[in-house]
Structure formats: structure tokens, C-alpha cells
Amino acid sequence: MNLKTTYMGLCLRSPIVVGASPLTGNLAGIQELEKSGASAIVMPSLFEEQIIKEAIAETQYLDLSGNYSAFPSTSEYLLSIESYLRLIKEAKQKVKIPVIASLNGRSPGWWCRYAKEMEKAGADGLELNIYQVSADVSQSSESIEMDTLEIVRLVRKEVQIPLAVKICPFYTNVGNIAQRFQAAGANGLVLFNRFLQPEMDIETLEIKSKIPLGTSRDSQLAATWIALLYNRLKLDFAATGGVIETRDVIRLILAGASIVMVCSALLEKGIGYISIIENEILDWMKRHNFSSLEEWRGLLSQHKHPSPESLVRLQYVGLLVSEERRRSHLEDKHFPNKVQ
């Protein structure tokens, strides 16, 4: 039995990839992750705002009217641009697993050219993390999508290495935007970016932003969309967010994911958990008489159904009807003398 898979043309020993996090932000950490069984790593992101602020600091004539003054100072980011590129070079010298760089932005601009610098440094691939939440009620959904697609086109012009796009789930038609990403030059789609949901402290009357560790429930949305899109597009799908237990990994691959990105589980349980997940997948495969990942990838996807949209509607209505009948039976049991 083996767990070999491919992602955007990269040959991996298993589908378990360590997602962007502090774990992948230094050479020692990347080396330890390789020893622990990670098949690839995604580096933390360089941010559009970070790149622009560094440019402002270096160029006294660059005037951006203070639009970026409220963002973290250049010293607060985990890696500077220079140290980021240096880490890619050092990692490629020390580890054999693919190193995927990450660029995080929200609007088209010259910062996209830094993708080329990442490619020159030796990155095996690039994850383009697009986080755009519009609070402008006058901005149309069409203009938001066009800006997002333009970012992908700009980055694709700069690099030849595989390109994945990491998105939020808030599109009217995720399948359509995925198809357009493919046309713009993307090789993979990472589902989904976590939506920031600040907490409101009702005693201090302050807004507190924090990112809690994921739960298995967080991966269900990705599993649903991957199952809907698998084999309908030429994109490879990566699942991220809520990959906590081995069953989460198995479920996402059954939906059609090429890889799963693990982060919260490792932060909570340690990087040795990678080998535990891998061994438990192999045990599951043995019980179900599978010898390779390809035999069961997408087995529970909907690519063979002639009308996935109708199937989703059928599942939705059927579930609600079934639940209503279940609750009605419970009510009859507890209130046998109720008036009909």
C-alpha cells in the first residue's frame, strides 16, 4: 500500500501537507516537518501591505496617502521580504520535499511581481492567498471577482511554477469562479480561507481579533465543494481548515482532494501527529482493501451525477423532510394526547 499523490504536477509521498503557519516559518521547523513525514510545506505569507510598507520605508518619494499606516510595521511580520527569499533558498538546499511559497493580497498591483522573486529563490510552487471582504456597499460582486481574477493573471504572467489560489467560500457560484481561475492560469484551488470573525467584548466594549484552532466541522464546507467540482475541472483541489482527525483526511480525499493541509492539529498535538495520521489512513485502506490512494480518491464525489445541482437540492429537501418526520415521531412519543 502507498499514499503517493500528485498536486499541481508535484509528486508527493502522501497527501499530508503542512499548511502556512509559524511551523513553516523557519529552516529548523521545515526540516523537522520533513523528518516527521510531511510530504510538502506551505510557507507563511508575504502580504501585499507588508511589501508596500517596505517599499514606502525604502522610497521617500512614494506617497500612498497614509493608506497603510494602520497596518503592522515591517518589523512585526514573521519574515521580511529579504529573509523570506533567503529561507526559500536555504530550505531548498536542506530538504527534499516541495517548498510552496505564499503571497497574500486583495487587489491587483505591482506587488504581484514578487512572485517572480519567489520563483527565482527556488520555490516549487506558489499559493496565492486572496482575502478580499468588501465593506463598500456600492461595489458589485462582478467587480470584486474581476479584481480577483486580475491578481491571478498578473501573478501567472510572472511565474512558470505551479500556481494555486486560496479563496474564501463567499461566491455566488464557487464552481464558476473556479473555472475562471483555471482559465486565468491556476493549477490548483485551496478550499477555503478562514473568514475572520472578531469577538465583541461586552464588558470592555472592545473588538478582539483572534484566530481559534479549527475543528472537524470546519472541513465540511470544503468537502462539499470539492465533491461537487471533482473531475469537472482540470484543477487539483487542496483542502484546508478543520483537518483535525484522520477521518477528516479520509473524508476529504473521498470527496476528491489531491492533498489536505494540516495545521491546527499539529499546533495542538505536535508534529509527530503526522505519522499517526498516515498510519491510521493505511490501516483504514487495509480494512477496505485499497492498495493506493488513486483507488478511492473521489469515490464519494458527485462527478458522475448528470445534475449535481439537482442532487444537492434533493439531498437538502430529503434531509429536512426526514428531520421533520423524526421530530414529529419524538413529539408523538412525548405528547401522546396532543390535539391534532
N, C-alpha and C positions, 0 to 999 in steps of 0.2 A: 504494500500500500504506500501511496505517496500523496503529498499535498501540493504538488507543483501547480503553479498557475502563471498566467501572464497578465500584465497590466500595462496598457499603452505600449505594447511591444517589449516591455521589460520582463525577463524571465525570473520568476521568484520561486524560492524553495517552498513557500507556504503562502496562504492568503493573509497572514497576520502581519500587518504593517503598523508601526508606531506613528501616530499622528502628531501634528505640530503641537509642541508643548515644551515646557522647561527641560523635560527629559532629553530632548534632541538638540538642545541649545549649546552644547559644549562637546569637545572631542572625546573626553573620557566617558561621558554618558553615551555617546553614539557607539563607542567601542564595546561598552558593557551590554548595550542592547543587542548588538550583533552576536556576542557570546551567548546571550540568553535566548536567542532563536528568532529575533526579529528578521523578517525577510527583506525589509526596506524601512527607511525612516523619512518622515517629512519634517524639515526644519521649521522652527518658528518663523513667523512672517517678518518681512520688511514692509513697513507701512507707507502708504502714499504720503501721509502727513509727516512722517519721520524723514523721508527723502527730501521733501520740500523744505522742512525746517533746517536740515543740514545745509541745503543749498542757500537758504537765507543767511545762515551764520557765516558762510564762506564768501558770499557775494553781497557787498554793501550796497550795490545798486539795484538789488532785487526787491521790489516793493509789492507785497501781496496784501497791503492794507490791513494787516493785523488779523487776517482770517484764521491763521494757525497759531496765534499767540496762546490760546487756551489749551492747546494740546500739550501732552507731556514734553518736557525739554529733551533735547537729544541725548542727554546723559541718563535719562530714566528708562530708555528702551534696553531690552536684554542684550542686543547686539547692535553696534554701529554698522554702517554700510561697509566700512573697511574691514572690521572684524568678522562680519558675516561672510564676505567673499573669501577671507582668509580661512575661515572654518570649513567652507566647502572644499578648498584646495587641500587642507590638512586631512579632512575626512576621507577624501578620495585616495589619499596616499596610505591611509591606515586601515581602511575597511574595504571589504569586497562587496557588501550589499549596496544596492542603489541608494543614492542620496538625492532626495527630491527637495528642491528649494521652494520657497513660498513667497508670493508677492501679494500684498493685501491692499486693495483700494476700492474707490467708489465712483470715480469719474474719469473720463478719458483725459490723458495728459502726457507730458514728456517723461514723467516718472516711469511710464511703462518701458522705457528704453533700458532700465536697469535689469530687465530680464536677460538682455544680451550679456551683461556683465556676469550674471549668474551662470549662463551657459559657458562663457569663457573660463570661468573658475573651475568648471568640470561637473556641474550638476547633471545628473542623469535624466532629470525631468523637472517640470515646473508646475506647481499648484497655484492657480490664480484664484485667490480668495476674494470674492466680490461681496462686500457687505454694504448694501445701499437701502436705507429706510428713509423714504421721503416724507417729510412733515409739511411739505408745501402742497396745500390742497389744490393749487392751480396746476400742478404738474400732472400730466396724463401718464397712465400706465405705459402707453406706447413710447413716450419719450424716455421713460426710465429704462425700458427694455432696449431701446436703440443705443442709449449711452453704455449699457452693459455689454452689448454686442460689439460696440466700437472698441471697448477696452480689450476684448478678446482678439479682435482683428489687429489692433496695434501691437499687442504682445506677439501674436503669431508672425507678424512681419519681422520681428526682431530675432526670433529663435527658430531653430530646426528641431530641438529636442522635444520629446513628448510633452503635451500641454493638457492639464486637467483644469476644470473650472469647478470651484466650490461655491454653491449657491444656497440661498435661503429658500424655503418652500413656498413663499408667498407670491406665486404667479397664478394668473387665471388658468393657464394651461401649461403645466410643467413640461409635458411632452413636447409641445410646440417650441418652447424656448430651448429645450434640449436639442431638438432638431436644428434650430438656428445656430446654436453653439457649434454643433458639428459642422455646419456649412461655413462657419467663421474660422474653422481650423482646429477646434478642440478634439482631443483624442479620448478624453475621459471626463466623467462627471462625478463630482463628490457630493453626496446627499446625506445630510444637509448641514449648512452652517447654523450654529445655535443663535437664536434670536435673544438679544439682551433684554431682560425684564427686570428693571431696577425695583428694589423694595422701598416702600414708603414707611418710615418710622413715625407712627402716630404720636409718640411722646416727644421726640426731639424735633418733629416736623422737618425731617431731612430725608433726602433721597439717597439711598445707599446702593451702590452698584457692586455686585459680586457675581462670580460665576460658580454655581454649585456643581459638584460632581454629578455626572449623568446617572441615569437609572435605565434599566432594561426597557421600560416603556418608551423612552426617548427614541429607540431604534425602530419602532413600529411604523412610523411615517415613511422612513427611508425604505423599509422592506416593502411597503405597499407600492410606492412609486417605482422601485426597481423591478418588482414583479410585473407591473404594467408595461414597462418600457423594454424589458429584456428581449433581445433579438429583434426588436423593431427598429433599432438604430445601430449604427456601427460603433457607437461609443462603448467604452468599458466603464462599468459602474463601481464606484467605491462607496462603501457605507461608513459613516462616521457619526458618533454621538450615541451613547447608550449601549455600547458594546461592552457589557459588564461580565456576563456569564458565557460559558461555552455554547449554551443553547442559542444565545443571541447570534453568535458567529454562524452556527449551522443554519439558523432560520434565514439569515441574510444571504447566504450562499444558495440556499434552496430557492430564494427569490430571484437570484441571478447575479449577485455581486461577484466581481472578479477578486476584490480584496475587501477586508474590513480593517478599519483603523481603530486601534486600541489606545486609550489614553487614561481616562478616569480610573479604570480597573487597575492599571499599573501604578498610578499615583496612590491608590488606596491599598493595594495588596503587594506591591513591589514588582520589579521587572522579571523576577523568577516565575511570575504567573503566566508568562508567555508559553513556557514549556508545558505547564499544566493544561492550558487550553489546547495546545497542539496534541498532547497525548489523549485528551478526552475526545477530540474530534476523531482521532484514529480508532479509538475504542468504539465510538458510535458507528463509524464506517464498517468496522468489522462485524458489528451486530446486524447491520443492514446489507451486508455482502457487497459493499462497494470497494473497489481497488484503487480508484483515483478520484480526484475532485471533479473532473470533467464528466463523470458518470452521473453526478447528481446536481451539478450546478444548474439552476433554473428549473428544477424539476417541478416546483410549485409556482412557477411564473404563469402568466396568462398569455404568453405569446402565441399559443396555438388556438386560442379562442377567436372566433371570427369578429366578435364585437366586445372588446374589453370594457367599453363604456357601459354597454347594456349589462354586462356581467357584474360590474361594480354596483350598478343600480339594483340589480336583482339581489345581490348579497346584502345591500343596505336595507331594502324593504323586507327581505326574508328575515333578517336579524331582528328588526323592530317588531314584526308580527309575532315571531317566536317569543320574544321577550314579553310582549303584551299578554300572550296566552299563558306564559309561565307565571306572571304576576297575578293573572286572573285566577289561576288554579290555587295559588297561595291564599288569595283573598277568600275563595270559597272554603278553603280548609279552616281558616281562622275565624271566618264570619259565616257559618253555615246558615244562619237565619236571616241573612240580609235581604232587604226588599229588592226584587228585581225590577 
